[in-house]
Amino acid sequence: MEIGFYHACFPEWDPARTFAWASRHGFRGIELHGGQRYRFLNWRELAEGKGAGELLKLQEASGIPLIGIMYGAIPFLSPNPAERAEAADTIATLLRAARNLGIEVVSTFTGRDPSKTLEANLDLFGEVFRPIADTAERLGVKLAFENCPMLDHWPPAHNIAVSPFMWTALFERVPSPALGLNIDPSHLGWQGIDAGQAVRDFKDRIFAAQAKDTEVLPDVLRHEGMLTNRWWRHRLPGQGDVDWNGYITALHEIGYAGVLSIEHEDPVWSGSEDKVERGLLLAKRYLEQYI
């Protein structure tokens, strides 16, 4: 296992600058943001086999692989059929681009119709993701669900792949070997779910692993209760309440040999490029004791 990062925290850095910084500081993998807000890559062109050469050269020159593409904000389970069709086209584009770049895993959320319960979305999930899984299998690329509940954040990107209970239901509906998880312990901790046990229970479905922490804010919880959803915040690894020894030990136990990708959404280490860089380096230093 080695340490990399999800590069969405550097949206204004082109690929060359991103690879150069990662190489200079000893990171061993880069997880790309696959959405439109990253203006330096044209995913449709990459899906058609155009423009991949620069990224492949950067990988080779730096010795740092592209470990994945992550784009969660895709409304797969929208009640609007046109939006669902567009979502399927978007993920097919990213899957083809991944194949052309030699990237093994594309990560996303499942989407959700927010007017329905988690379980009530399962039938539509099966309908939508069976053909998507077939496409992933045909291309030889894995599709991993990240487990962020989203809740009131980015309403088009609600997610139902949020817990071991739901993962079991999803994989029963679409048992394709191309479907798995990009597991993020930060979202499990504030739900009261043991991240280490979740890793062990779904060892055959862990395609990618992220590193992000969550800090519970007791004063806010006492004053506002749970329903405002402001009683916790994302932090960098080591600055919150995740049991990193337990989580990473479980990854070692299941033989996970991929990259542990730091996802930076920490408000304390945001606000400038310098703070983001220092935050990532602090997280890397903290995680190295377990790697």
N, C-alpha and C positions, 0 to 999 in steps of 0.2 A: 504494500500500500504506500502511495505517495501523496503529496499535497499539491493541489492546484486551486483554481478559483473560477467563479462564474463572473464573466467580464462585464455584466450589465452595470456594475458600479463605475465603469469608465466609458460612458456612452460617447464621449467626444474624442476618444483615442482611436486612431485607425489601427488596423491589424498589425502593421509593422511596429508601431510604438508599443502596443500591448505585448507582443512577443518579446520585444527587446527588454521591457521592464520585467516581465516574468522570468526571462533568462538571467537577468542581472541579479535577481533576488532568490534564485534557486527554486522556483515553482516548477512542477513537473507535469502540468496539464492545464488547458484552458477550455472552459465550457462557454460556448458562444451564445449570445442572445440572438434568437431567431426572428425577432419581431421587426416591424417596419421602423421603429424608432432608432435602430442602428443603421445609420445612413451610408455606411461604408461598404455594405455588402448587398448585392442584388440576388435575393434567394431564387427568383424565377430563372435568372440567367444561370446560376449555379446548378439548378435542377436540370437545365438543358445542356449542361456540360461546358458552359462558357465561364471563363474567369476563375476557374479553380486553380490555375497554375501558380498564382501569386501566393495563395494560402498554403499550397503544398510545398512551395519553396521555403516559406517562412518556417513551417514545421521542420523541414529537413535541416535548414541552416541552424535553427535554435536547439534542435533536439527535443522540442516540446510538442507533444501531440495535441491535436484538438480532440478532447475526450467526449464532447457531446454538443448538441444544440438544444437550447431550452427556450420554449415560447409557450407560456401558459394561457395568455388572454385570448382564447379561441372559443367561441360559443357553440360547441358541438351539440349541446342539448337544448339549444334555444327552441322555444315554441314556434318560431318563425322558420318554415322549411327552407326559405331562401338563405337565411343565415346559416342553417345547418349545412347546406350544400357548399356555401363559401368556406365554412370551417373545414369540411372534408378536403376541399381543394387545397387549402392552405397547408394542412398537415401532409398531404401527398407531395406537395412541393418541397417541404422540408425533408421528407424521407428520401426523395430523389437526390436532393442536394447533399444529404449526408452520405448516400452511397457514392456519389461522385468525389467526395472529399475523403473517403475512407473513414468516416465517423461511424461508430457502431451504435450509438444511442441518441435518439431524439426524445426529449422530455416535454411534457405538457400537463395541463389539467384535463379533467373529463368534461368540464362545463356542467351546467345545471340549470334546469328550469326552476327559478327561485320561488315560484308559486306552489311548488310541490315539495313534499318531504324527501329526504335522501332516498329512502327505499322506493318511493313512487317514481323516481327517475330511472330505475333500473331497466325497465322494459325498453325505454328509448335508448338507453346506453347500449343494450344488446343490438338493437336495430342499427344504430349508427356505427358502432365500433367493429362489428364483424367484417364488413368490407375494408375498413381501415387496417385491421389486423392482417387481412389477406394481402393487402398491398405491402405492408411491412415485411411479411414473410417472403413474398416474391422478390423484394429488393434486398433481402438479407440484412435489414436494419431493425433494431429493437426499438419499441416504443414504450417509454417509461412514464408512469403517472407520478408527478410530484404531489405530496400530500397536504398542501396548504389549503385550509378550509375557505379562505378568501372572505367569507361572510359579507360585510358591507363594502369591501374593497373591490374596485373595478367590477361593477355589477355584471358585465358581459362574461366574466371569467369565473363564475361560481364553480365549485368543484365538489364531487361526491366521493373521491378517492381519499378520504380523510382519516381513516381508522382501520385497524385490522378487521373489524366487523364488516366494513364496507369493502375492503380489498377481497375478502373471501367471496362476497356476493358478486363482485365485478368479474373475478376470474372464473367463477362458476358460469356466469352468463356468456363470457367469451373466453374459453380456455386456451386460446392460442398461445404457443410458446413465445411469440413475438411480443407479448404484453407483459410488463413487469412494473417495477417501482424505481423511482429516483427518491430515495428516502431522506427526509429532512427531519432531524430530531426536534428541532425547535417547535414545530407545530404539534408534536405528540406530547411534549412536556406540559404545556398549559392545558391540554385536555385530560391530563392525569394518566397518560398511556406510557408504559415502560418501553422506551426506544430500544433498549438492548434485547428485550424479549421479542419485540416486534421483528427485529432483524433475524433472530433465530427462527421464529415461526414462519417467516417468508423468505428463507435463505435462497430458495430456487428462483425467486422473483426479484431479487435485489440486483438490478442492472447498473445502478449508479448510486452514489452516496454523497450527500451534501453535508456541510458543516456550518450550522448557524445556531446561535444560542437564543434563549428566551429568559428574560428577567421578570419575575413576578413582583408587582408593586403593591405591597400589603396596605399601605396608607390609602391608595386609590380604591383597592378592593373593599376595605372597610367602609369607605365613604360612599362609593357608587354602586357596589355590588358587582356581579358578573356581567350583567346584561348590556352595559355600555361598551364592553369589550375594550376598555382602556386600562385594565388592571394588569396588563403585561405589555412588554415591548420587546422587539427583536434586539439582540446584542450579538457581538462577535464572540466566537468560541472562547470560553474561559471567563467571560464577563457577565454570565447569567447563571441559570440554575440547572442546566442540562448536566446529567451525569456522563461526562465525556469518557471516563475510564470504562464505565459499563457499556456505553454505545460502541466505542472503538474495539473493546475486547470482544464484543459480539461479532463485529465485522471480521476480526482476526479469526474467531472461532469458525465462522462459516466459510473461510477461505477467500474472502473478498480481496482481490488483488488489483483492483482498479484505483482510480485517483479519488481522494477525498476532496471535494470541491467546496471551498469557502464561499458562502454567499453573504455579501456585505449589505445589510440593511440596518445597520446600527446608527441611531440618531446621534449618539455621542461622538462617533467618529465620522461624521458627515459635515458637509458645508464647504469643503475645499478639497482639491485634489490631494494636497499634502496630508490632510487628516485621513482621507480614504486610504492613501498609501500606507500611512503609519498604522492605521487600524488593521489592514490586511497583514502587515508584517508582524504585528503583535499576535494576531490569531495564528499565523503560521508557527511562530515561536512556541506558542502554548501547545498546539497540537503535536509538535514534534516530539514531545516527551512520551506520547503514546504510540507514535509511529516507529 
